[in-house]
Amino acid sequence: MDTHGGCCGCAGHSIGRRSFLAAMGGATAASAMVGSASAAASKATLARMRPNLGKKQVPLVVQPALTYGIYQSREATSWRPWGGIHTEADASREMQRIDAELAELAKSAEFPLEIRPVARVRTDTEAAPLRDGDADVMLIFGASGEIDPLIKPDRHNLVFVRHRSGPVYLWYEIVHPRMIRKTVDSFNDQGLAPEDVVVDDFGELLWRLRALSALQNTVGSRIVAIGAPSGWGHGGQKAPEIAAQTWKLDMRSVPYADLGKRIESARNEAGRMDRCEKAAKAYLKDSGITLKTAPEFVSRAFLLTEVFEDLMAEHDAPAMTINECMSTVMPMSQTTACLCLTLINDSGAMAFCESDFVVIPSGILLKHIAGTPAFLNDPTYPHDGVITLAHCTAPRKMNGKREEPAVIMTHFESDYGAAPMVKFKVGHEVTVLDPDFGNERWIGFRGKVVENPELDICRSQVDVSIEGDWRMLAQEMRGFHWMLAYGDHLKETGYALRKMGVGWLNLSTGRTIEA
């Protein structure tokens, strides 16, 4: 058993710690500049600080297929099913239309998406190579014919049917009783569920693809864990094991002794400290920054950021986390890790404090769904429709483009180092996720930024309104740390969790999905 030294305000509790490695690797990273100093000299100074951190997002590959049959008239008998595709010419026109509609959909996707040309499927023989192909998603346009030969349980499957967008499809009538329930009253759960069916609306199709893309880039992703993977509290003792087995996270442990040597080496490297001091000065010239700590804490934070990013680059990892981010790191770095994590998140990569693998999978998933940074935070007690969320590090570039104003001050509990008090945009819609210790059921809700208080708590703090029953939230809260991102991402999160076999309580709709 080891002592968890995170920033949770209860530094004496014990947790179990294990390191597990998964076979899969790779996820997203971007390599963007941090800060808004616009001078060319500032950009040149900061350039070193953005190595290529891991692999870019893997595109989601979609194989569309139109299923249909051509039926011959027979006297005095029922010879054709529902549906508006009657001839090969009808089918060819429909395929051209589908290709055009999907091309427009791909243009609007803000995530990597590869959509192949629609395939013509009239027989099992035509279906087999598509079913057994390498596409991530089988997208079936069920005009008529059979869709079952295209369904593969261990692959993502979506069915699109037409009602008002016409020509009307047979499977608009029978997809639920024939495919989802196999003519009985229970779901067969063999590759298609009710939430996998879309009627007419390509916007509904797009958010499902966004969720699947995020899931693909989360499962198997790699993360550097400085001080080893961990989990908050007694409930989080198995968090690294769950993260490895369920989410297939590839956790690369880096001992603190190694980190200490790297910091010392960086300090002694000719010109490196000078570069970091110049970069820190350029950052502090940002009109959105107010400095209320010693400037040397900031320059040391820029040096520590370089060390973190070097580790990420060496492990080809788009994410990092640090375990004992208070007492263990401070004597080594002579600053805090708080601002470092802000800088890395603002660069487009991912950085989380406390090495809490109860919540880290939700942060990676939310980052890929939203396309913007996620804020790992300590929740408080919900009351009167509001909850305060706080931590001593938060991204500034919460919308992925614009840096929010921030006061750079000391880390609260130690009154030492450099930590950002980020001013979240009042009135902005946010998504909040609360994962449970056992990865059995997460809670999520929409809210809005009500206020940026300045309480004697962790520096980045935000009051968020709760869209939903806040009393139910008080009854249902699980785990400890939460995640927040700008925007509404509840549909995508719930859909992704269903695919992972994780239950979901959408507090904003009151809907519960069991695992």
MARGU-45646 format. One record per residue (C-alpha): residue in three letters; z, y, x negated. Coordinates in steps of 0.05 Angstrom, whole numbers, padded with zeros to 5 digits, always signed. Last residue first. Layout:
// MARGU-45646
ALAZYX...
***
This chain:
// MARGU-45646
ALA-00372-00042+00491GLU-00351-00007+00555ILE-00387+00056+00578THR-00342+00107+00611ARG-00369+00167+00650GLY-00323+00225+00665THR-00381+00273+00654SER-00349+00319+00603LEU-00300+00266+00580ASN-00356+00220+00558LEU-00316+00157+00544TRP-00354+00109+00499GLY-00347+00036+00479VAL-00377+00011+00413GLY-00427-00046+00414MET-00471-00011+00363LYS-00529+00000+00411ARG-00480+00028+00462LEU-00455+00074+00408ALA-00524+00103+00397TYR-00534+00117+00471GLY-00465+00151+00476THR-00480+00194+00416GLU-00550+00214+00440LYS-00524+00235+00508LEU-00465+00273+00479HIS-00503+00316+00430ASP-00493+00385+00459GLY-00497+00439+00405TYR-00456+00458+00343ALA-00419+00401+00311LEU-00347+00377+00313MET-00313+00314+00286TRP-00243+00289+00298HIS-00186+00263+00255PHE-00130+00223+00287GLY-00144+00157+00321ARG-00143+00159+00398MET-00135+00211+00452GLU-00137+00180+00523GLN-00077+00210+00558ALA-00084+00280+00529LEU-00159+00275+00542MET-00145+00257+00615ARG-00103+00321+00620TRP-00162+00360+00591ASP-00207+00336+00647GLY-00276+00359+00628GLU-00310+00414+00589ILE-00254+00429+00539SER-00253+00500+00511VAL-00249+00503+00436ASP-00200+00544+00394VAL-00223+00545+00322GLN-00189+00539+00255SER-00216+00539+00184ARG-00153+00555+00143CYS-00107+00498+00159ILE-00045+00523+00196ASP-00006+00588+00197LEU-00049+00615+00253GLU-00109+00661+00246PRO-00147+00647+00310ASN-00223+00640+00315GLU-00232+00642+00390VAL-00266+00609+00450VAL-00318+00566+00417LYS-00347+00525+00473GLY-00338+00453+00495ARG-00373+00388+00505PHE-00335+00323+00502GLY-00331+00257+00466ILE-00284+00197+00463TRP-00297+00135+00421ARG-00283+00064+00442GLU-00275+00001+00399ASN-00280+00028+00329GLY-00209+00002+00317PHE-00177+00068+00298ASP-00209+00107+00354PRO-00264+00159+00344ASP-00255+00229+00374LEU-00320+00268+00378VAL-00330+00342+00395THR-00397+00373+00413VAL-00403+00448+00411GLU-00432+00505+00452HIS-00428+00574+00420GLY-00387+00626+00457VAL-00354+00653+00394LYS-00393+00635+00332PHE-00346+00600+00284LYS-00311+00643+00232VAL-00299+00599+00172MET-00233+00606+00135PRO-00257+00577+00070ALA-00211+00547+00018ALA-00203+00566-00056GLY-00142+00545-00098TYR-00069+00549-00082ASP-00023+00564-00023SER-00007+00489-00026GLU-00005+00475+00049PHE-00055+00530+00067HIS-00111+00523+00015THR-00118+00593-00013MET-00169+00644+00012ILE-00244+00651+00019VAL-00255+00688+00085ALA-00318+00665+00120PRO-00376+00692+00160GLU-00423+00640+00189GLU-00482+00619+00146ARG-00547+00615+00184LYS-00596+00557+00183GLY-00565+00489+00197ASN-00528+00514+00259MET-00460+00504+00225LYS-00481+00535+00159ARG-00410+00554+00141PRO-00387+00482+00134ALA-00312+00472+00143THR-00254+00462+00095CYS-00180+00475+00103HIS-00179+00440+00170ALA-00170+00460+00243LEU-00184+00444+00315THR-00145+00480+00370ILE-00152+00453+00441VAL-00165+00488+00507GLY-00168+00469+00581ASP-00096+00491+00595HIS-00070+00445+00541PRO-00098+00396+00490TYR-00050+00380+00433THR-00077+00391+00362PRO-00138+00362+00329ASP-00146+00358+00253ASN-00218+00370+00233LEU-00281+00342+00202PHE-00336+00394+00215ALA-00407+00365+00220PRO-00468+00396+00188THR-00534+00403+00225GLY-00591+00356+00244ALA-00552+00344+00308ILE-00564+00269+00312HIS-00562+00257+00237LYS-00499+00299+00226LEU-00466+00266+00287LEU-00478+00197+00258ILE-00452+00215+00189GLY-00391+00249+00219SER-00377+00192+00267PRO-00380+00142+00209ILE-00329+00187+00172VAL-00277+00185+00227VAL-00239+00120+00216PHE-00266+00120+00145ASP-00216+00174+00125SER-00234+00192+00053GLU-00188+00253+00060CYS-00243+00306+00058PHE-00316+00298+00078ALA-00380+00318+00044MET-00451+00310+00070ALA-00517+00336+00043GLY-00556+00395+00073SER-00534+00447+00021ASP-00484+00476+00070ASN-00447+00409+00069ILE-00443+00411-00007LEU-00418+00483-00009THR-00365+00470+00045LEU-00341+00408+00008CYS-00333+00448-00056LEU-00295+00503-00019CYS-00240+00453-00001ALA-00236+00414-00067THR-00178+00456-00093THR-00169+00492-00159GLN-00143+00476-00228SER-00192+00417-00229MET-00147+00363-00255PRO-00080+00391-00232MET-00110+00404-00162VAL-00143+00336-00153THR-00082+00292-00147SER-00038+00339-00107MET-00089+00358-00053CYS-00154+00320-00042GLU-00122+00252-00047ASN-00183+00216-00018ILE-00248+00252-00033THR-00312+00240+00006MET-00385+00239-00012ALA-00452+00236+00022PRO-00526+00234+00006ALA-00516+00178-00045ASP-00564+00160-00102HIS-00503+00136-00141GLU-00518+00181-00200ALA-00538+00238-00154MET-00473+00234-00115LEU-00433+00233-00179ASP-00470+00294-00206GLU-00459+00328-00140PHE-00384+00319-00145VAL-00383+00346-00217GLU-00426+00405-00197THR-00379+00420-00139LEU-00320+00418-00188LEU-00354+00473-00229PHE-00366+00515-00166ALA-00293+00505-00147ARG-00273+00529-00217SER-00312+00593-00203VAL-00276+00601-00137PHE-00207+00590-00165GLU-00224+00641-00219PRO-00237+00693-00165ALA-00162+00693-00145THR-00155+00688-00070LYS-00170+00734-00011LEU-00246+00742-00018THR-00287+00763+00042ILE-00356+00731+00050GLY-00409+00749+00102SER-00440+00803+00058ASP-00454+00750+00005LYS-00432+00780-00061LEU-00380+00724-00067TYR-00436+00673-00075ALA-00467+00712-00133LYS-00400+00716-00167ALA-00390+00641-00159ALA-00459+00627-00187LYS-00444+00671-00247GLU-00379+00635-00259CYS-00414+00568-00251ARG-00466+00585-00303ASP-00413+00608-00352MET-00375+00544-00342ARG-00438+00504-00357GLY-00460+00544-00418ALA-00438+00493-00470GLU-00404+00433-00438ASN-00329+00435-00450ARG-00309+00448-00378ALA-00358+00395-00354SER-00326+00343-00401GLU-00257+00359-00374ILE-00282+00352-00302ARG-00317+00286-00319LYS-00256+00257-00352GLY-00213+00275-00292LEU-00263+00243-00244ASP-00263+00178-00284ALA-00187+00176-00281TYR-00191+00190-00207PRO-00229+00126-00197VAL-00298+00129-00164SER-00311+00080-00107ARG-00381+00072-00080MET-00379+00057-00005ASP-00443+00026+00022LEU-00433+00034+00097LYS-00454-00027+00138TRP-00432+00008+00202THR-00399-00053+00231GLN-00378-00092+00169ALA-00370-00037+00117ALA-00341+00016+00163ILE-00296-00036+00196GLU-00269-00058+00128PRO-00259+00014+00106ALA-00222+00028+00172LYS-00175-00032+00168GLN-00114+00009+00149GLY-00131+00063+00199GLY-00079+00047+00252HIS-00024+00051+00200GLY-00044+00123+00186TRP-00110+00152+00163GLY-00162+00107+00131SER-00183+00096+00059PRO-00243+00088+00013ALA-00228+00096-00062GLY-00203+00155-00103ILE-00271+00189-00099ALA-00311+00154-00046VAL-00386+00163-00058ILE-00426+00147+00005ARG-00486+00104+00020SER-00519+00093+00087GLY-00525+00024+00116VAL-00522+00046+00189THR-00527+00121+00191ASN-00602+00133+00181GLN-00622+00081+00233LEU-00570+00107+00281ALA-00595+00178+00274SER-00667+00154+00287LEU-00643+00115+00347ALA-00608+00176+00376ARG-00669+00220+00365LEU-00713+00167+00398ARG-00667+00169+00458TRP-00671+00244+00459LEU-00747+00242+00458LEU-00756+00193+00515GLU-00716+00236+00563GLY-00760+00295+00542PHE-00820+00250+00555ASP-00801+00248+00629ASP-00841+00202+00676VAL-00787+00148+00685VAL-00749+00124+00623VAL-00716+00055+00616ASP-00671+00039+00556GLU-00608+00064+00593PRO-00615+00006+00642ALA-00611-00045+00586LEU-00665-00083+00547GLY-00660-00130+00487GLN-00628-00192+00516ASP-00569-00164+00554ASN-00583-00210+00614PHE-00551-00160+00662SER-00518-00194+00721ASP-00542-00197+00794VAL-00599-00247+00786THR-00675-00240+00782LYS-00677-00233+00706ARG-00627-00175+00709ILE-00659-00125+00661MET-00730-00154+00666ARG-00743-00175+00738PRO-00691-00138+00779HIS-00690-00074+00737VAL-00762-00069+00713ILE-00790-00087+00782GLU-00812-00024+00818TYR-00828+00025+00762TRP-00854-00038+00728LEU-00916-00036+00773TYR-00935+00032+00746VAL-00959+00093+00787PRO-01020+00128+00758GLY-00983+00174+00758SER-00936+00230+00734ARG-00899+00222+00799HIS-00875+00151+00785ARG-00895+00126+00716VAL-00857+00077+00673PHE-00833+00080+00601VAL-00795+00020+00573LEU-00756+00024+00508ASN-00739-00032+00459HIS-00697-00029+00396ARG-00700-00093+00356ASP-00654-00154+00352PRO-00669-00175+00424LYS-00745-00175+00417ILE-00784-00154+00479LEU-00860-00155+00475PRO-00869-00222+00511ASP-00824-00196+00568ILE-00870-00138+00586GLU-00917-00177+00632GLY-00977-00148+00669SER-00971-00081+00703ALA-00968-00008+00680GLY-00908-00021+00636PHE-00914+00029+00579ILE-00873-00007+00527LEU-00843+00029+00467MET-00823-00023+00415VAL-00778+00013+00365ASP-00765+00000+00291ALA-00836-00025+00279ASP-00844-00083+00230GLY-00884-00131+00274ASP-00861-00194+00309ARG-00867-00165+00379LEU-00932-00130+00360PRO-00962-00194+00332ALA-00942-00233+00394ALA-00965-00185+00449GLU-01040-00196+00443THR-01031-00271+00447ASP-00982-00264+00505THR-01038-00230+00544ARG-01059-00162+00569VAL-01032-00116+00515ARG-01072-00056+00490ALA-01037-00021+00432VAL-01019+00053+00430PRO-01032+00085+00362ARG-00970+00087+00317ILE-00915+00138+00323GLU-00879+00157+00259LEU-00818+00202+00269PRO-00777+00241+00219PHE-00728+00286+00258GLU-00742+00353+00290ALA-00786+00321+00342SER-00830+00371+00380LYS-00894+00352+00344ALA-00879+00278+00356LEU-00875+00290+00431GLU-00943+00324+00430ALA-00974+00264+00394LEU-00939+00219+00444GLU-00973+00254+00502ALA-01041+00250+00469ASP-01034+00176+00452ILE-01011+00162+00523ARG-01071+00199+00553GLN-01119+00161+00510MET-01086+00096+00530GLU-01090+00115+00604ARG-01164+00130+00599SER-01176+00063+00566ALA-01135+00028+00620ASP-01174+00060+00677ALA-01239+00040+00642GLU-01213-00030+00636THR-01205-00029+00712HIS-01149-00027+00764ILE-01093+00014+00733GLY-01057+00047+00791GLY-01000-00002+00802TRP-00969-00050+00852PRO-00991-00122+00846ARG-01060-00152+00863TRP-01085-00214+00899SER-01046-00222+00963THR-01090-00268+01003ALA-01145-00266+01056GLU-01204-00263+01009ARG-01193-00255+00935SER-01204-00191+00894GLN-01197-00199+00819TYR-01139-00170+00780ILE-01144-00133+00713GLY-01076-00136+00679TYR-01032-00085+00644THR-00985-00074+00587LEU-00994-00010+00546ALA-00960-00014+00478PRO-00927+00039+00436GLN-00902+00020+00366VAL-00850+00070+00340VAL-00829+00077+00267LEU-00766+00120+00257PRO-00776+00157+00191VAL-00722+00146+00137GLN-00685+00210+00122LYS-00691+00231+00050LYS-00658+00189-00004GLY-00598+00210-00044LEU-00575+00278-00069ASN-00635+00309-00104PRO-00597+00358-00148ARG-00575+00425-00118MET-00525+00460-00164ARG-00576+00473-00218ALA-00612+00523-00174LEU-00551+00568-00162THR-00563+00614-00221ALA-00638+00618-00207LYS-00624+00637-00136SER-00575+00691-00157ALA-00626+00720-00206ALA-00678+00722-00152ALA-00633+00764-00108SER-00621+00740-00038ALA-00549+00720-00037SER-00544+00679+00027GLY-00502+00621+00006VAL-00524+00550-00010MET-00595+00531-00030ALA-00627+00470+00001SER-00635+00398-00023ALA-00633+00354+00038ALA-00601+00288+00044THR-00610+00228+00088ALA-00596+00155+00084GLY-00600+00099+00034GLY-00567+00033+00025MET-00557-00036+00056ALA-00519-00092+00023ALA-00450-00068+00041LEU-00394-00056-00008PHE-00320-00058+00012SER-00263-00021-00022ARG-00194-00031+00006ARG-00136+00014+00022GLY-00075+00004+00065ILE-00038+00064+00091SER+00028+00099+00079HIS+00057+00162+00109GLY+00088+00217+00065ALA+00037+00273+00067CYS+00044+00291+00140GLY+00008+00357+00147CYS-00061+00324+00151CYS-00090+00350+00086GLY-00094+00282+00053GLY-00048+00249+00004HIS-00046+00179+00033THR+00006+00138-00004ASP-00017+00070-00025MET+00000+00000+00000
***
